[in-house]
Structure formats: C-alpha cells, structure tokens
Amino acid sequence: MCDIITIGSATMDVFVQCEDANIVSVESKHKKSEFMSYPYGAKVEISDFDSQVGGGGVNTAMNFANLGFDTAAIFKIGDDIYSKGILHYFEDKNVDLSNIIQDKKISTGFSIILVSFQGDRTVLAHRGANAMIKKHDINFDAIKNAKLLYIAPINGDSSKILDDIVKFAAEHNVYVCFNAGSSSIKKGFKYLEKILNFAHIVVLNKEEAAMATQIEVRPDTKDVKYSHEVIHPDVKAMLNKLCVNHYQIVVITDGGKGAYAYDGKNYFYCPVFDGPVVSTLGAGDAFASTLCASLKRTNGDLGKSLMYASVNSAGVVSAFGATQGLMTFEQIEEKLKETPDYAYTIVKP
C-alpha cells in the first residue's frame, strides 16, 4: 500500500537551446499567439544541449517522493536505449516501479525541447509507448490500495482508459487529482465532464481550460477594461464550468501571471513566486502535484497550498531539467519565511 500512485508519461527529453531562435507574436482582435522561429533552410548553431528523463508520470512521481510520500508510478515504456535510461534514472530514487508496463514491441517516448532565450519552450514529442496504455496493463489493486491517484496528462489511445480508472478509484474511496491532457479535452466537454465528476482536484493551464470550456479570455478594448480585475471574468467563468461538484477544487495556471483557483465558494489568485527562469519544462507538473500534496500538509488551506506549489514550480524553472529544482516541504517553507510579503488573494464571488 502506498500514499500516492501516479499515472502518466515517461520520456527521454533532449533540451536544445539556440540564441538565434526568434519569438514571433501574431495578434488579432480576439487572440494573441506567439511562435518560436528559426531561419528557414539555415544551419543553426546550438548554444546549449542536455538530456534528462521526464514526462508527467515521472516528474510527478519524483516530486511526491521528494516531498516525503510513499509513491508508486504507472507508466509504459519500450525496451530500448531510452527505456534503459529511464530505469537507470530511478535506481537511486525512492519510487516503486513494480507497476510500470514494458513492451518490447513499441518505442519509449522521446521529446526534443526547444528552449527560447526567455526560458519558455516548444516541445517536439514522440508519444511512443505513452500513447498505448491499455486497460489490461493497469494494476487496479495498486490503485485500490492507494490514498491518492494522481493522473498526469495522458494522450493518444491511453486516454481511453480514463473513464475506467477514475470510476474505479471513486468506487474504492481513492482521492483523485486530475491534470487533463489534450486528448481528453479534444473529446469535448460532455466526455470531460464524466471524468471531472470523479475528480476531487482538477488542474489545467489557461489554454487547456479555454479549449475545454470553449470560453475565450477577452482582451481589453477602448470601451471595456478587464485588466484591472484580480481575476478576469472569463477565467471565473471557466472555473465555474469546470467545477461540476461542490467538493471540488479547480485550478487554472496562467504561466508567468500566476494561478487561479475555485473551491465552490471563493476564488483565489496566487502570483508567480519570483526567481530566475532557465526552462519552464516541468513547471506545470511540479505545480499541480505540489498543490495536491500541500493540501494535506496545510490541512486543506487552498491559498497556502497555491503558494507552496508556486514556490516549488519556481525551483523547477530555475534549473535545466523537469525535476532538477524540486524542493522538500522544509525548503519550500524556508523560502516562504524569507519572503513574508509573498501572498495570495481571496476574491469573493
């Protein structure tokens, strides 16, 4: 029996940084998009290069274990050079891998992460085994015996097992934290709502929340100004729609602007914890899993848990790798003591 069991992806990540990458912004009346670009047809010099083990299942399992929880992981890999790297990475880590799935016929997930000079990234992902988790692969007894099931984004055909997993967890009184992936979101809100019905904590980024709810965040116009609001009314509408049960906590992350949450009674805003940004890869995994863990640490204090999550996420983005900057609870609390002015805001309905 373990405290927490995670299910998600496992990949070998190759980080590539290039000083010649450009950030191109395209803005319309209703939307602003940014693109990373390189000179077409050119040979571009790499300024920095590294490889790390990553993926939502790996990153969150590492974080929970680092925070002191008895943790097990479920993910699927092949039998190749990348799977060997992933298994080697876990040799000295306190994570139970007895429930992982290994299939010699398929390749392990692999990603190339293009890091911009701003620290943000574009990911070229080969899902591989991550997209091929089947129902018969899952050790449901392990889920039944856990206290918390954390579902990291799972995509491709693997998303087909979500219904069975969350329903089984709910039937056995296992607390569920759901970080939605694009494959489940693209199936539409009616499908997603079935998953949300069984989840106690739901975490999405703003782009995912907009896709799931079909609510776009309107920019300021000459007649209407939204930017003075602590939480944009369209973000509140997203939170309301995603909160399908009164006991749920719904969180929407918004990159460098911070995070918003709703507990069915009040809205919360938590700014980003200030710090250097080297790479944003893994920041979302660190934030969502730390939030879930911190709710237990703080006896359900949502505002304080958002602050813990932001501090740990800031640690991750300060290092080159999705798990390199993870902190313990004691380190997070020390950071908060050093910055007494850092605080969240409660916004009444």
C-alpha positions in Angstrom: 0.0 0.0 0.0 1.3 3.5 -0.9 0.3 7.0 -0.1 0.2 8.1 -3.8 0.2 6.4 -7.1 0.8 8.4 -10.3 -0.1 7.5 -13.8 1.3 9.4 -16.8 4.0 9.6 -19.4 7.7 8.7 -19.2 10.1 10.2 -21.8 13.7 10.8 -22.6 13.9 14.6 -23.1 16.6 16.3 -25.1 17.0 20.0 -24.4 18.2 22.2 -27.2 18.9 25.9 -26.7 19.8 28.3 -29.5 20.5 32.0 -29.3 19.3 32.5 -32.9 15.7 31.5 -32.1 13.2 34.2 -32.6 9.8 34.8 -30.8 7.2 36.0 -33.3 3.9 37.4 -32.0 0.7 37.4 -34.0 -2.2 39.3 -32.6 -5.8 39.6 -33.8 -8.8 41.3 -32.2 -9.7 38.3 -30.1 -6.4 36.4 -29.7 -2.7 36.7 -29.4 -0.3 33.9 -30.3 3.4 33.5 -30.1 5.7 31.3 -32.2 9.3 30.2 -32.0 11.1 30.6 -35.3 14.4 29.7 -36.9 15.8 30.9 -40.2 14.3 28.6 -42.9 16.9 26.4 -44.7 19.8 27.5 -42.5 22.2 25.5 -40.3 21.6 26.9 -36.8 24.2 26.6 -34.1 23.2 25.1 -30.7 24.3 27.1 -27.7 23.4 24.6 -25.1 22.4 20.9 -25.0 21.3 18.4 -22.3 19.3 15.2 -21.9 17.0 14.4 -19.0 14.4 11.9 -18.0 10.9 13.5 -18.0 7.2 13.1 -18.7 4.3 13.8 -16.4 4.3 10.4 -14.8 8.0 10.6 -14.0 8.0 14.3 -12.9 5.1 14.0 -10.5 6.2 10.7 -9.0 9.6 12.2 -8.3 8.0 15.3 -6.7 5.7 13.3 -4.5 8.6 11.1 -3.3 10.8 14.2 -2.8 8.0 15.7 -0.6 8.2 12.6 1.6 5.3 10.5 0.3 5.4 6.7 -0.2 5.0 6.8 -4.0 4.4 4.4 -6.8 4.3 5.1 -10.6 2.5 3.6 -13.5 3.9 4.4 -17.0 4.6 2.5 -20.2 8.0 2.2 -21.9 9.6 0.0 -24.6 12.8 -2.0 -24.4 15.4 0.3 -26.0 18.2 2.7 -25.1 15.7 5.3 -23.8 13.9 2.9 -21.5 17.2 1.8 -20.1 18.0 5.5 -19.4 14.6 5.9 -17.6 15.1 2.8 -15.5 18.6 3.7 -14.6 17.4 7.2 -13.5 15.1 5.6 -10.9 17.7 3.3 -9.4 18.5 5.6 -6.5 15.1 7.2 -6.3 12.5 6.3 -3.7 9.7 5.4 -6.2 8.0 2.0 -6.5 8.2 0.9 -10.2 6.6 -2.5 -9.7 3.5 -1.4 -11.6 5.2 0.0 -14.7 4.5 -1.6 -18.1 7.3 -2.6 -20.5 6.6 -3.7 -24.1 9.5 -4.8 -26.4 7.4 -4.2 -29.5 7.0 -0.4 -29.1 9.3 2.5 -28.6 9.8 4.6 -25.5 8.5 8.2 -25.5 11.0 10.7 -26.7 11.0 14.6 -26.8 13.1 17.4 -28.2 12.6 20.5 -26.2 13.5 23.8 -28.0 14.3 26.3 -25.3 13.9 30.0 -26.0 16.1 32.9 -24.7 13.1 33.8 -22.5 13.2 30.3 -20.8 10.0 29.1 -22.4 9.9 26.1 -24.6 8.4 24.3 -27.6 8.2 20.5 -27.3 8.5 18.1 -30.3 7.1 14.9 -28.8 7.1 11.3 -30.0 4.5 9.7 -27.7 5.5 6.1 -28.3 4.5 3.8 -25.5 2.9 6.7 -23.6 0.0 6.7 -26.0 -0.5 2.9 -25.9 -1.5 2.1 -22.3 -4.4 -0.4 -22.3 -6.8 -1.3 -19.5 -5.2 -4.7 -19.1 -1.9 -3.0 -18.4 -3.1 -1.4 -15.2 -2.7 -2.9 -11.8 -6.1 -1.9 -10.4 -5.3 -3.4 -7.0 -2.4 -0.9 -6.6 -4.9 1.9 -7.3 -7.4 0.5 -4.8 -4.8 0.4 -2.1 -3.5 4.0 -2.6 -4.8 7.1 -0.8 -4.4 9.4 -3.8 -4.4 8.7 -7.5 -2.7 11.5 -9.4 -3.5 11.4 -13.2 -0.9 13.3 -15.2 -1.8 14.2 -18.8 -2.1 11.0 -20.9 -2.7 11.2 -24.6 -3.5 9.2 -27.6 -5.2 5.8 -27.1 -4.1 5.8 -23.5 -6.8 8.4 -22.7 -9.4 5.7 -23.4 -8.7 4.2 -20.1 -9.5 7.3 -18.1 -13.2 6.5 -17.6 -12.4 3.1 -16.1 -9.6 4.4 -13.9 -11.4 7.3 -12.3 -14.6 5.4 -11.8 -12.7 2.5 -10.1 -10.8 5.0 -7.8 -14.0 6.7 -6.8 -15.7 3.3 -6.0 -12.8 2.5 -3.7 -12.7 5.9 -2.0 -9.4 6.9 -3.5 -8.8 10.6 -3.8 -8.3 11.7 -7.4 -6.3 14.6 -8.7 -6.7 15.1 -12.5 -4.4 17.1 -14.7 -6.2 17.0 -18.0 -4.3 16.1 -21.3 -5.2 17.5 -24.7 -6.5 14.1 -26.0 -9.3 14.0 -23.3 -10.0 17.7 -23.7 -10.5 17.4 -27.5 -13.2 14.8 -27.0 -15.4 17.6 -25.8 -16.9 18.9 -22.6 -19.5 16.2 -22.3 -16.8 13.5 -22.2 -14.5 15.5 -20.0 -17.4 16.1 -17.5 -17.6 12.4 -16.9 -14.0 12.4 -15.7 -14.5 15.6 -13.8 -17.3 14.1 -11.9 -14.9 11.7 -10.1 -12.1 14.1 -9.5 -11.5 16.0 -6.3 -8.8 18.3 -7.7 -8.7 19.4 -11.3 -5.7 21.4 -12.8 -5.4 22.8 -16.3 -3.5 25.6 -17.8 -5.4 28.6 -19.3 -5.1 27.4 -22.9 -6.4 23.9 -21.9 -9.2 25.5 -19.9 -10.3 27.6 -22.8 -10.3 24.6 -25.1 -12.3 22.5 -22.6 -14.9 25.2 -21.8 -15.0 26.9 -25.2 -14.6 30.2 -23.3 -12.0 32.7 -24.6 -10.4 35.3 -22.4 -11.4 38.7 -24.0 -8.7 41.3 -24.2 -9.2 44.9 -23.1 -10.9 47.2 -25.6 -11.2 51.0 -25.7 -14.6 50.6 -24.1 -14.1 47.7 -21.7 -11.1 47.1 -19.4 -10.7 43.7 -17.8 -7.0 44.1 -16.8 -7.9 45.9 -13.5 -9.7 42.8 -12.3 -7.7 40.5 -10.0 -9.3 37.5 -11.9 -10.6 38.1 -15.4 -14.4 37.4 -15.5 -13.8 34.9 -18.3 -11.4 33.0 -16.1 -14.0 32.9 -13.4 -16.5 31.5 -16.0 -14.0 28.8 -16.8 -13.5 27.9 -13.2 -17.3 27.8 -12.7 -17.9 25.5 -15.6 -15.1 23.1 -14.7 -16.3 22.8 -11.1 -19.0 20.2 -11.6 -19.3 19.1 -7.9 -19.4 21.2 -4.7 -16.5 19.5 -3.1 -14.1 20.0 -6.0 -11.1 22.3 -6.2 -10.4 23.6 -9.7 -7.1 25.4 -10.6 -6.1 27.2 -13.8 -2.5 28.1 -14.2 -1.5 31.1 -16.3 2.2 30.9 -16.9 4.1 34.0 -15.6 0.9 35.6 -14.5 0.2 33.1 -11.7 -2.6 30.7 -10.9 -6.4 31.0 -10.2 -8.5 28.6 -8.1 -12.1 28.0 -7.1 -13.3 25.8 -4.2 -17.0 26.2 -4.9 -17.2 29.2 -2.5 -14.4 31.6 -3.2 -11.9 32.4 -6.0 -8.2 32.5 -5.2 -5.4 34.3 -7.1 -1.7 33.4 -6.4 1.1 35.3 -8.2 4.2 33.6 -9.5 7.0 33.2 -6.9 9.8 35.3 -8.2 13.0 33.7 -9.4 15.3 33.1 -12.4 13.8 31.3 -15.4 16.1 28.8 -17.2 13.5 26.4 -18.6 9.7 26.1 -17.9 9.6 22.4 -18.7 8.1 20.5 -15.8 6.7 23.6 -14.1 3.1 22.5 -14.6 3.8 19.0 -13.2 5.6 20.5 -10.2 2.8 23.0 -9.6 -0.1 20.5 -9.8 1.5 17.7 -7.8 2.8 20.1 -5.1 -0.7 21.6 -4.8 -2.2 18.1 -4.2 0.5 17.2 -1.7 0.3 20.6 0.1 -3.4 20.4 0.7 -2.6 17.5 3.1 0.4 19.4 4.6 -1.7 22.5 5.3 -4.9 20.8 6.4 -6.8 21.9 3.3 -5.7 25.5 3.2 -6.1 26.2 -0.6 -4.4 29.6 -0.6 -1.4 28.4 1.3 -1.2 25.3 -0.9 -1.1 27.5 -4.0 1.8 29.4 -2.6 3.7 26.1 -1.8 3.0 25.0 -5.4 4.3 28.2 -6.9 7.5 28.1 -4.8 8.3 24.6 -5.9 7.4 25.4 -9.5 9.8 28.4 -9.4 12.5 26.0 -8.2 12.0 23.8 -11.2 12.1 26.6 -13.8 15.4 27.8 -12.2 17.1 24.6 -13.4 17.7 23.0 -16.8 15.5 19.9 -16.4 12.0 19.0 -15.3 12.9 17.7 -11.8 16.3 19.2 -11.1 15.0 22.1 -8.9 12.4 20.2 -6.9 12.3 21.2 -3.2 11.2 19.4 0.0 8.4 20.9 2.2 11.0 22.2 4.6 12.8 24.0 1.8 9.5 25.5 0.5 8.6 26.7 3.9 12.0 28.3 4.4 11.6 30.2 1.1 8.2 31.5 2.3 9.7 32.6 5.6 12.3 34.5 3.6 9.7 36.3 1.6 6.9 37.4 4.1 5.3 39.8 1.5 4.5 37.0 -0.9 0.8 36.3 -0.6 -2.4 35.0 -2.3 -5.6 36.9 -2.7 -9.2 35.7 -2.0 -11.8 37.1 -4.4 -15.4 36.8 -3.2 -18.0 35.7 -5.8 
